[in-house]
């Protein structure tokens, strides 16, 4: 990554298969004013264009925590995801 200030940093979050049997890849931008831009791909269609939307960061965190509680695996620790989505993620390399 270049040191350019215009470079968007994203936290990649791979969520393992749930009951529906599909994985999901989320790229989480840095939250701004409680909102976070999320690019999402489904394991059923990795080659498709990402679904992009802005979500409430706190609501997204609750959803991710619920996915983990339901037994879906995450490639990031919940701690790292919490830091990122609460704005304390500058400490994450």
Secondary structure, 3 states (H helix, E strand, C coil): CCCCCCCCCEEEEEECCCCCCCCEEEEEECCECCEEEEEEEEHHHCCCCCEEEEEEHHHHHHHHHHHHHCCCCECCCHHHHHHHHCCCHHHCC
